[in-house]
Amino acid sequence: MMNEIVKNAQSFVEILQNTRGSEVQCWDTKDLKTALDWAKYFEEVYNKLIDKPKTMEQIDKKLKIICCIPGAAIGDTILTLQDLSQSQRLLLKNLIQNPNLPSDIFGNVLNLYTGLPEHNGHTGFDWLVQDVSESIQAKSSRACLQESMLKTNSEETACKGLKEKQEDILNARFLKQFLIHQQSNSLYPQRTSEYLDWILHRAASEPNGMRVIAMTISLPAKSDIYEKQDVDKCEQFIFAWIQKNKSKYTHQLKEENT
């Protein structure tokens, strides 16, 4: 049994490698389902072995060897069976943070996040926000570093402001994609509107939240991904939401403008 698990682990590690690279450009829904099935398999394995610490320890040693094989590394991560207890989230995190992810798969990944079971008090949407924010911070940090290398010492103090602005733009772009996707794929418009209203209130409560929400209206959406009518509908929804709720966040807006 252990040999079979280790052999399957090597296959799953290869899949996780692909989710971080350019290979996902060629993925379709069948590839996503295959990867998801592997992730579910390892969550089941963990649940079966949770009361067998010695077996888990042996498998962890084998996983360490697999992850140290040249070309098999997943970033700086050495996977353990404990990590694989959240294999679905690990898989989705790699995909949502990969800029090569095709637009149709992006939509499927969003839906899969919302279906993740609650874990340690975190919902699927909590994980989605965390994983996207982590990716945004990394991108803005790289951009800030590149910018600072081109500046004199006296100009480097502007780096923090540059990073915050880039984070706001990236947050707004993702938020708009998320809203358009939810609205355009909804079978229950009223329920979706209530859910998105909650999402926007949550976003508004974050630092620079109202500014990010306002920016979504002016940011262009990719015409090759979204229909114009879906984009217009989303922007109208956001505008109406701002008009209705801006008084609740007046204090935040004043602080952002000072």
C-alpha positions as CSV (number, residue, x, y, z in Angstrom):
1,M,0.0,0.0,0.0
2,M,2.7,2.4,0.9
3,N,4.6,1.8,-2.3
4,E,1.5,2.6,-4.3
5,I,0.9,5.8,-2.4
6,V,4.5,6.9,-2.9
7,K,4.2,6.1,-6.7
8,N,1.0,8.1,-6.9
9,A,2.6,10.9,-4.9
10,Q,5.3,11.2,-7.6
11,S,2.6,11.6,-10.3
12,F,0.8,14.3,-8.2
13,V,4.0,16.2,-7.6
14,E,4.5,16.3,-11.4
15,I,1.0,17.7,-11.8
16,L,1.7,20.4,-9.1
17,Q,4.9,21.3,-11.0
18,N,2.9,21.8,-14.2
19,T,0.4,24.0,-12.3
20,R,3.2,26.5,-11.6
21,G,4.6,26.6,-15.2
22,S,3.6,27.5,-18.8
23,E,2.2,24.0,-19.3
24,V,-1.2,25.1,-18.0
25,Q,-1.7,27.2,-21.2
26,C,-2.6,23.9,-22.8
27,W,-4.9,22.7,-20.1
28,D,-8.6,22.0,-20.7
29,T,-11.4,21.0,-18.3
30,K,-10.4,17.4,-18.6
31,D,-6.9,18.1,-17.4
32,L,-8.3,20.1,-14.5
33,K,-10.6,17.3,-13.5
34,T,-7.7,14.8,-13.6
35,A,-5.6,17.0,-11.3
36,L,-8.6,17.5,-9.0
37,D,-9.2,13.8,-8.8
38,W,-5.6,13.3,-7.7
39,A,-5.9,16.0,-5.1
40,K,-9.1,14.3,-3.7
41,Y,-7.3,11.0,-3.7
42,F,-4.5,12.3,-1.4
43,E,-7.0,13.9,0.9
44,E,-8.6,10.5,1.3
45,V,-5.2,8.9,1.9
46,Y,-4.5,11.4,4.6
47,N,-7.8,10.7,6.3
48,K,-7.2,7.0,6.3
49,L,-3.7,7.3,7.7
50,I,-4.3,10.0,10.2
51,D,-4.2,7.4,13.1
52,K,-1.1,5.7,11.7
53,P,1.8,8.1,12.6
54,K,4.6,5.6,11.8
55,T,3.2,5.0,8.3
56,M,2.8,8.7,7.8
57,E,6.4,9.3,8.9
58,Q,7.7,6.7,6.4
59,I,5.7,8.3,3.5
60,D,7.0,11.8,4.5
61,K,10.5,10.5,4.1
62,K,9.7,9.2,0.6
63,L,8.0,12.5,-0.2
64,K,11.1,14.4,0.8
65,I,13.2,12.3,-1.6
66,I,10.7,12.9,-4.4
67,C,10.7,16.7,-3.9
68,C,14.5,16.8,-3.8
69,I,14.9,15.1,-7.2
70,P,16.3,17.6,-9.7
71,G,13.4,19.1,-11.7
72,A,10.8,17.8,-9.2
73,A,10.9,20.7,-6.7
74,I,7.7,22.7,-6.1
75,G,9.3,26.1,-5.4
76,D,11.1,25.8,-2.1
77,T,8.4,23.4,-0.7
78,I,9.1,19.9,0.7
79,L,5.6,18.3,0.8
80,T,4.4,16.2,3.7
81,L,1.3,14.1,4.0
82,Q,-0.1,16.8,6.2
83,D,0.3,19.3,3.3
84,L,-1.5,16.8,1.1
85,S,-4.5,16.8,3.5
86,Q,-5.3,20.1,1.7
87,S,-4.4,18.9,-1.8
88,Q,-7.3,20.6,-3.5
89,R,-6.4,24.0,-2.0
90,L,-2.7,23.5,-2.9
91,L,-3.7,22.7,-6.5
92,L,-6.0,25.7,-6.8
93,K,-3.5,28.0,-5.2
94,N,-0.9,27.1,-7.8
95,L,-3.4,27.6,-10.6
96,I,-4.9,30.9,-9.5
97,Q,-1.4,32.4,-9.0
98,N,-0.2,31.3,-12.5
99,P,-0.4,34.1,-15.1
100,N,-0.5,31.4,-17.8
101,L,-3.8,30.0,-16.7
102,P,-6.4,30.1,-19.6
103,S,-9.4,32.3,-19.1
104,D,-11.9,29.4,-19.2
105,I,-10.0,27.4,-16.6
106,F,-9.7,30.5,-14.5
107,G,-13.5,30.6,-14.2
108,N,-13.6,26.9,-13.2
109,V,-10.9,27.5,-10.6
110,L,-12.9,30.3,-9.1
111,N,-15.9,28.0,-8.8
112,L,-13.8,25.2,-7.3
113,Y,-12.6,27.6,-4.6
114,T,-16.1,28.4,-3.5
115,G,-16.7,24.7,-3.1
116,L,-13.8,24.0,-0.8
117,P,-14.9,22.7,2.6
118,E,-14.4,24.9,5.6
119,H,-11.0,24.3,7.3
120,N,-9.8,25.9,10.6
121,G,-12.6,28.4,10.4
122,H,-11.7,29.5,6.8
123,T,-14.1,29.2,3.9
124,G,-13.2,28.6,0.3
125,F,-13.6,32.3,-0.4
126,D,-11.2,33.1,2.5
127,W,-8.6,30.9,0.9
128,L,-9.2,32.5,-2.5
129,V,-8.7,36.0,-1.1
130,Q,-5.6,34.9,0.7
131,D,-4.0,33.2,-2.3
132,V,-4.8,36.0,-4.7
133,S,-3.5,38.6,-2.2
134,E,-0.3,36.7,-1.8
135,S,0.2,36.6,-5.5
136,I,-0.5,40.3,-5.8
137,Q,1.9,41.3,-3.1
138,A,4.6,39.2,-4.7
139,K,4.0,40.8,-8.1
140,S,4.0,44.4,-6.7
141,S,7.2,43.7,-4.7
142,R,9.0,42.6,-7.8
143,A,7.8,45.6,-9.7
144,C,8.8,47.9,-6.8
145,L,12.3,46.3,-6.7
146,Q,12.7,46.8,-10.5
147,E,11.6,50.4,-10.2
148,S,13.9,51.1,-7.3
149,M,16.9,49.8,-9.2
150,L,16.3,52.4,-11.8
151,K,16.0,55.3,-9.3
152,T,18.4,57.4,-7.3
153,N,18.5,57.0,-3.6
154,S,16.4,60.2,-3.1
155,E,13.7,58.7,-5.3
156,E,13.5,55.3,-3.5
157,T,11.2,56.7,-0.9
158,A,8.5,56.6,-3.5
159,C,8.7,52.9,-3.8
160,K,6.2,52.2,-1.0
161,G,3.6,54.4,-2.7
162,L,4.3,52.7,-6.0
163,K,3.8,49.3,-4.5
164,E,0.5,50.2,-2.8
165,K,-0.8,51.7,-6.1
166,Q,0.1,48.6,-8.0
167,E,-1.5,46.4,-5.4
168,D,-4.7,48.4,-5.6
169,I,-4.7,48.0,-9.4
170,L,-4.1,44.3,-9.3
171,N,-6.8,43.9,-6.5
172,A,-9.3,45.9,-8.6
173,R,-8.5,43.9,-11.7
174,F,-9.1,40.6,-9.9
175,L,-12.2,41.9,-8.2
176,K,-13.7,42.9,-11.5
177,Q,-12.9,39.5,-13.0
178,F,-14.5,37.8,-10.1
179,L,-17.7,39.9,-10.2
180,I,-18.1,39.5,-13.9
181,H,-17.6,35.8,-13.7
182,Q,-20.1,35.3,-10.9
183,Q,-22.8,37.4,-12.6
184,S,-22.4,36.0,-16.1
185,N,-22.5,32.4,-14.9
186,S,-25.3,32.7,-12.3
187,L,-28.5,30.7,-12.5
188,Y,-30.0,32.7,-9.6
189,P,-29.5,36.4,-10.1
190,Q,-31.0,37.6,-6.8
191,R,-29.0,35.2,-4.7
192,T,-25.8,36.1,-6.7
193,S,-26.5,39.9,-6.1
194,E,-26.8,39.3,-2.4
195,Y,-23.6,37.3,-2.4
196,L,-21.7,40.0,-4.4
197,D,-23.1,42.7,-2.1
198,W,-21.5,40.9,0.8
199,I,-18.3,40.5,-1.1
200,L,-18.1,44.3,-1.8
201,H,-18.9,45.1,1.8
202,R,-16.0,42.8,2.8
203,A,-13.7,44.4,0.3
204,A,-14.7,47.9,1.4
205,S,-13.7,47.2,5.0
206,E,-10.1,46.5,3.9
207,P,-7.4,49.2,3.7
208,N,-8.0,51.2,0.5
209,G,-11.1,49.1,-0.1
210,M,-13.4,51.8,-1.5
211,R,-10.6,53.0,-3.8
212,V,-10.1,49.5,-5.1
213,I,-13.9,49.1,-5.7
214,A,-14.1,52.4,-7.5
215,M,-11.1,51.5,-9.7
216,T,-12.9,48.4,-11.0
217,I,-15.3,50.7,-13.0
218,S,-12.5,52.4,-14.9
219,L,-10.3,49.3,-15.4
220,P,-10.9,47.8,-18.9
221,A,-11.9,44.1,-19.0
222,K,-10.4,41.8,-21.6
223,S,-12.7,41.9,-24.6
224,D,-11.6,38.4,-25.7
225,I,-12.8,36.9,-22.5
226,Y,-15.9,38.8,-21.5
227,E,-19.0,39.9,-23.5
228,K,-19.5,43.7,-23.5
229,Q,-23.0,43.3,-22.0
230,D,-21.6,41.3,-19.1
231,V,-18.9,44.0,-18.4
232,D,-21.6,46.8,-18.6
233,K,-23.8,44.9,-16.2
234,C,-21.0,44.5,-13.8
235,E,-20.0,48.1,-13.9
236,Q,-23.6,49.2,-13.4
237,F,-23.8,46.9,-10.4
238,I,-20.6,48.3,-8.9
239,F,-21.7,51.9,-9.5
240,A,-25.1,51.4,-7.9
241,W,-23.4,49.7,-4.9
242,I,-21.1,52.6,-4.4
243,Q,-23.9,55.1,-4.6
244,K,-25.9,53.2,-2.0
245,N,-23.1,52.4,0.4
246,K,-20.6,55.2,0.1
247,S,-21.9,57.0,3.2
248,K,-21.0,54.0,5.3
249,Y,-17.4,54.3,4.3
250,T,-17.0,58.1,4.2
251,H,-14.4,58.0,7.0
252,Q,-12.3,55.6,5.0
253,L,-12.5,57.7,1.9
254,K,-11.4,60.8,3.7
255,E,-8.4,59.0,5.1
256,E,-7.4,57.7,1.7
257,N,-7.6,61.1,0.2
258,T,-5.4,62.8,2.9
